[in-house]
């Protein structure tokens, strides 16, 4: 009798367990992305137990992909368990880009690029760029974060970039023709949903050629040096995306060690951490923040690695107006959706960019010096296409309120951060 009761109880438990099993997984809405590529990324498996936390995590993962504009799931009760439907809305991912701008000397310049963010339907990024900014530059990039499996991928980059760079000396500024030719390979590994790393090396050549401006003893006018850079990136990502809105926290740590073959540019360490915090405010608002803390080997050199620049950290400040061996920068902005249609969004932006730098060879007190502190409030506008990846035209105007401040417009593709 006891045996019979135990058998009935076991059958009841097994039947209950079976009723909560995933009997079928269906992918719908995809046109370019391979079903196998999507199923490779999601955690839920057929015949596993139904788990709402896993479903939510899978949707967050899919939304992070450049190939996806949106993702959702549906749960349907069927006779032998549950049928799970993952629905996706894909981005258009073959993206040409055209940027037109001017240099400090009012020379006409432009950059053309073409990138495919879902190559072969497998979320592989492949593309390149050409730039004419007094000199010709070009680059080719390949990034396959899921090349081997859901966790392990590879990135390969080649760049040949030539620009006119200001070098800041005690008696003035010198202009150099600067060329950087680099070959980089990175291994990409994701430990879990929130944690990933990149490890690799970059072999590159730097060629400086003096053009005009100030000179100084001990600072060569022409030199060519080969370098080897070892790179490590740790990324904690807990962001959740809903079209143009973002919510959550992210931290990215970037560490590099550079070995030089010439004493004029000694070996050095550099590291920085970007902290991001985003919060939805009401139905149309989004508060966005980025804090960057960075330090490098404190050599007294005019070629210090951290730059003060319009396109990097302070909108309205100008193009590479100063350099340092340490940086503290806070960018905070409030994004508000003015108009939203089926595919189009017009978004306003009010921001404050502020930061300070440590002078080459200086000390931590430099961060508090008025001459190193820059604060730039401003306003901006965004034109967003919801179904094309990163199709955001950005226009910002920053106005400096600190010592010797400037002001100006900054144009770009994509959000500033």
C-alpha positions in Angstrom: 0.0 0.0 0.0 2.8 2.4 0.9 4.6 1.5 -2.3 1.5 2.3 -4.3 1.0 5.6 -2.6 4.6 6.5 -3.2 4.3 5.5 -6.9 1.2 7.7 -7.4 3.0 10.6 -5.7 6.1 10.2 -7.9 3.9 10.1 -11.0 2.1 13.3 -9.9 5.4 15.1 -9.3 6.8 14.1 -12.6 3.6 15.1 -14.4 3.6 18.5 -12.7 7.3 18.9 -13.6 6.5 18.0 -17.2 3.7 20.6 -17.4 6.3 23.3 -16.6 8.8 22.2 -19.2 9.6 24.1 -22.4 8.3 21.8 -25.1 9.1 24.1 -28.1 11.1 27.3 -28.8 10.0 29.4 -31.8 11.8 32.4 -33.3 9.7 34.9 -35.3 10.2 38.3 -37.0 13.7 37.7 -38.1 14.5 38.2 -41.8 18.3 38.5 -42.1 19.5 37.0 -38.8 19.8 33.3 -38.8 17.5 31.3 -36.5 20.5 29.3 -35.4 22.5 32.4 -34.5 19.6 33.6 -32.3 19.1 30.2 -30.6 22.9 30.1 -30.0 22.6 33.2 -27.9 19.6 32.6 -25.8 20.0 30.6 -22.6 16.6 28.9 -22.6 16.6 25.3 -24.0 14.0 22.9 -25.1 12.9 20.4 -22.4 14.3 22.7 -19.7 12.1 24.2 -16.9 10.3 27.4 -17.6 12.1 30.3 -15.9 10.8 33.9 -16.2 14.2 35.3 -15.1 16.0 33.4 -18.0 13.4 34.8 -20.4 13.9 38.3 -19.3 17.7 37.9 -19.5 17.5 36.5 -23.0 15.4 39.5 -24.1 17.9 41.9 -22.7 20.7 40.1 -24.5 18.9 40.2 -27.8 18.2 44.0 -27.4 21.9 44.7 -27.0 22.7 43.3 -30.5 23.2 45.9 -33.2 21.0 43.7 -35.5 18.0 44.1 -33.2 15.8 47.2 -32.8 13.5 45.4 -30.3 12.8 41.9 -28.9 10.0 40.3 -26.8 8.7 36.9 -25.7 5.4 35.1 -25.5 4.5 32.1 -23.4 1.8 29.7 -24.7 0.4 26.7 -22.7 0.3 23.6 -24.8 -0.6 20.0 -24.0 2.9 18.8 -23.2 4.2 22.0 -21.5 4.9 25.5 -22.8 5.7 26.9 -26.2 8.0 29.9 -26.0 8.0 32.4 -28.9 10.9 34.9 -29.2 9.9 37.8 -31.4 12.4 40.2 -32.8 12.3 43.4 -34.8 15.5 43.8 -36.8 17.5 46.9 -37.6 18.7 47.7 -41.0 22.4 47.0 -40.5 24.3 47.9 -43.6 25.2 51.5 -42.7 27.0 54.0 -44.9 28.3 57.1 -43.1 29.3 60.5 -44.4 30.9 63.1 -42.1 31.9 66.6 -43.4 33.9 68.9 -41.1 36.7 71.5 -41.1 40.0 71.7 -39.4 41.4 74.6 -37.4 42.8 76.0 -40.7 39.4 75.8 -42.3 40.5 73.0 -44.6 37.7 71.0 -46.1 37.7 67.4 -44.7 35.4 64.4 -44.9 35.1 60.8 -43.7 33.3 58.0 -45.6 32.5 54.6 -44.1 30.5 51.5 -44.7 29.8 48.9 -42.0 27.7 45.8 -41.9 26.6 45.0 -38.3 25.0 41.6 -39.1 27.4 40.1 -41.6 26.2 36.6 -42.8 23.2 37.0 -40.5 25.4 36.1 -37.5 26.0 39.4 -35.7 29.4 39.8 -37.2 30.6 43.4 -37.7 32.6 44.1 -40.8 33.5 47.4 -42.4 35.9 50.1 -43.1 36.5 53.8 -43.5 38.3 56.4 -45.6 39.1 59.9 -44.3 40.6 62.9 -46.0 41.6 65.5 -43.5 44.6 67.2 -45.1 46.0 63.7 -45.4 44.5 60.4 -46.4 43.5 57.7 -43.8 41.8 54.4 -43.9 40.9 51.4 -41.7 39.3 47.9 -41.8 37.6 46.3 -38.8 36.3 42.8 -38.1 34.5 41.9 -34.9 32.8 38.5 -34.3 31.8 38.3 -30.6 30.1 34.9 -31.0 32.5 33.4 -33.6 33.2 30.1 -31.7 30.2 29.9 -29.3 28.0 32.1 -27.2 30.9 33.2 -25.0 34.0 33.3 -27.2 34.8 35.5 -30.2 37.5 37.4 -32.0 38.3 40.9 -33.3 40.8 42.0 -35.9 41.5 45.7 -36.8 43.8 47.4 -39.2 44.2 51.2 -39.3 46.4 53.6 -41.2 45.5 57.1 -39.8 47.2 60.3 -40.7 46.3 63.6 -39.1 47.8 67.0 -38.2 48.3 67.0 -34.5 49.2 69.9 -32.1 52.0 69.3 -29.7 52.0 71.6 -26.7 55.5 72.9 -25.7 56.4 75.4 -22.9 57.1 78.1 -25.5 54.1 77.5 -27.7 52.4 74.9 -29.9 53.9 72.9 -32.8 52.0 71.2 -35.6 53.1 67.7 -36.6 52.0 65.4 -39.4 51.2 62.3 -37.4 50.8 58.8 -38.8 49.7 55.7 -36.9 49.7 52.3 -38.7 48.4 49.6 -36.4 47.5 45.8 -36.5 45.4 44.6 -33.6 44.0 41.2 -32.6 41.7 40.7 -29.5 40.1 37.6 -27.9 36.6 38.3 -26.7 35.1 36.3 -23.8 31.8 36.6 -22.0 31.8 35.0 -18.6 28.1 35.6 -17.9 25.3 37.8 -19.0 26.8 40.9 -17.3 30.5 40.2 -17.4 32.9 40.1 -20.4 36.6 40.7 -21.1 38.8 41.5 -24.1 42.5 40.6 -24.2 44.9 41.2 -27.0 47.9 43.0 -28.6 48.4 45.8 -31.0 51.6 46.3 -33.0 51.9 49.8 -34.4 54.2 52.4 -35.9 54.1 56.1 -35.0 55.7 58.6 -37.4 55.9 62.3 -36.4 57.0 64.9 -39.0 57.3 68.5 -37.8 55.4 71.0 -40.0 55.3 74.4 -38.2 55.2 76.3 -34.9 57.3 76.3 -31.8 60.4 74.1 -31.3 62.2 73.0 -28.1 65.5 71.3 -27.2 65.0 67.6 -26.6 61.9 67.4 -28.7 62.7 66.0 -32.1 61.2 67.4 -35.2 61.1 64.1 -37.0 61.1 60.6 -35.7 59.7 57.1 -36.4 59.1 54.5 -33.7 57.6 51.0 -33.5 55.5 50.1 -30.5 53.8 47.0 -29.0 50.7 47.5 -26.9 49.1 44.9 -24.7 45.4 45.6 -23.9 42.9 44.3 -21.4 39.2 45.4 -21.1 36.8 44.4 -18.4 33.1 45.3 -19.1 30.3 45.0 -16.6 27.1 45.7 -18.5 23.7 45.9 -16.8 21.9 48.2 -19.3 18.4 47.6 -20.6 17.4 49.1 -24.0 14.0 50.1 -25.3 14.5 51.8 -28.7 16.1 55.2 -27.9 15.7 54.8 -24.1 18.4 53.2 -21.9 18.2 52.3 -18.2 20.8 50.8 -15.8 24.5 50.8 -15.0 27.7 49.9 -16.9 31.4 50.0 -16.0 34.2 49.6 -18.5 37.8 49.3 -17.4 40.5 49.7 -20.1 44.2 48.9 -19.2 47.1 49.2 -21.6 50.9 48.7 -21.5 52.9 50.3 -24.3 56.5 49.2 -25.1 58.5 51.6 -27.3 61.7 51.0 -29.2 62.9 54.6 -28.8 63.8 56.5 -25.6 62.1 59.7 -26.8 58.8 57.9 -26.3 59.3 55.7 -23.3 57.3 52.7 -22.2 54.2 53.7 -20.3 51.1 52.4 -18.6 47.6 53.9 -19.1 44.3 53.0 -17.7 40.8 54.5 -17.4 37.4 53.5 -16.2 34.1 54.7 -17.7 31.1 54.6 -15.4 27.7 54.9 -17.1 24.4 55.5 -15.3 21.0 55.8 -17.2 17.6 56.4 -15.7 14.2 56.7 -17.4 12.2 59.7 -16.2 8.5 59.5 -17.0 7.5 58.3 -20.5 9.7 60.6 -22.6 12.7 61.5 -20.4 16.1 59.8 -20.1 18.9 61.0 -17.7 22.3 59.8 -19.0 25.7 60.1 -17.2 29.3 59.1 -17.9 32.2 59.5 -15.5 35.7 58.9 -16.8 38.7 58.5 -14.4 42.1 57.9 -16.0 45.8 57.9 -15.2 48.9 57.2 -17.2 52.6 57.1 -16.4 53.4 60.6 -15.4 56.2 61.4 -17.9 57.0 65.1 -18.6 56.4 64.8 -22.4 54.4 66.9 -24.9 53.0 63.7 -26.3 50.8 62.9 -23.2 48.0 60.4 -23.9 44.8 62.1 -22.5 43.5 64.9 -24.8 41.0 67.7 -24.2 38.8 67.4 -27.3 35.3 68.3 -28.7 34.7 64.8 -30.0 35.9 62.9 -26.9 34.9 64.6 -23.7 34.0 68.3 -23.6 31.5 69.6 -26.3 32.4 73.1 -27.5 36.0 73.2 -26.2 37.8 72.8 -29.6 39.8 70.1 -31.3 42.7 68.7 -29.2 43.4 71.9 -27.2 45.5 70.3 -24.4 46.9 67.1 -23.2 47.6 65.4 -19.8 48.6 62.3 -17.9 45.5 62.1 -15.9 41.8 62.9 -16.5 38.5 63.3 -14.6 35.5 64.0 -16.8 31.8 64.0 -16.0 29.2 64.2 -18.8 25.6 64.5 -17.7 22.6 65.1 -19.9 18.8 65.0 -20.0 17.3 63.6 -23.2 13.7 64.3 -23.9 11.6 62.9 -26.8 9.8 65.7 -28.5 8.3 63.7 -31.4 8.0 60.0 -31.9 6.5 58.3 -34.9 6.6 54.8 -36.2 10.2 55.0 -37.3 11.3 58.6 -36.5 12.3 60.3 -33.2 13.2 63.9 -32.6 14.9 64.2 -29.2 16.2 67.3 -27.4 19.2 67.4 -25.1 20.4 69.6 -22.3 23.9 68.8 -21.0 26.8 69.8 -18.8 30.3 68.5 -19.6 33.0 69.1 -17.0 36.5 67.9 -16.5 40.1 68.5 -15.4 43.5 67.1 -16.4 46.9 66.4 -14.7 49.7 68.2 -16.5 52.5 66.0 -17.9 55.0 65.6 -15.0 52.6 67.3 -12.6 50.9 66.1 -9.5 47.3 65.4 -8.4 46.9 69.1 -7.3 46.7 69.9 -11.0 43.1 68.6 -11.0 42.1 71.5 -8.8 43.9 74.3 -10.8 41.5 76.7 -12.5 43.5 76.6 -15.7 42.9 72.9 -16.0 39.2 72.9 -15.2 36.7 73.2 -18.0 32.9 73.3 -17.6 30.6 73.5 -20.7 26.8 73.5 -20.4 24.9 73.3 -23.7 21.9 72.2 -25.7 21.5 69.7 -28.5 19.1 67.9 -30.8 18.9 64.3 -32.1 17.3 63.0 -35.3 16.8 59.2 -34.8 15.7 56.5 -37.1 14.4 53.7 -34.9 14.9 50.9 -37.4 18.5 51.6 -38.6 21.2 50.7 -36.1 22.9 53.8 -34.6 21.2 56.1 -37.1 21.3 59.1 -34.8 22.4 62.5 -36.2 23.7 64.6 -33.3 24.1 68.4 -33.1 25.3 70.0 -29.9 26.3 73.5 -28.9 28.5 73.9 -25.9 29.3 77.2 -24.1 32.2 77.4 -21.7 31.8 79.2 -18.4 35.4 78.6 -17.0 38.6 80.5 -17.5 39.6 81.2 -21.2 36.5 79.3 -22.4 35.4 79.0 -25.9 32.1 77.8 -27.5 31.0 76.0 -30.6 29.0 73.3 -32.3 29.8 69.6 -32.3 28.3 67.3 -35.0 28.3 63.5 -35.0 26.7 60.2 -35.6 25.3 58.3 -32.6 24.8 59.5 -29.1 27.8 61.3 -27.5 28.0 58.5 -25.0 
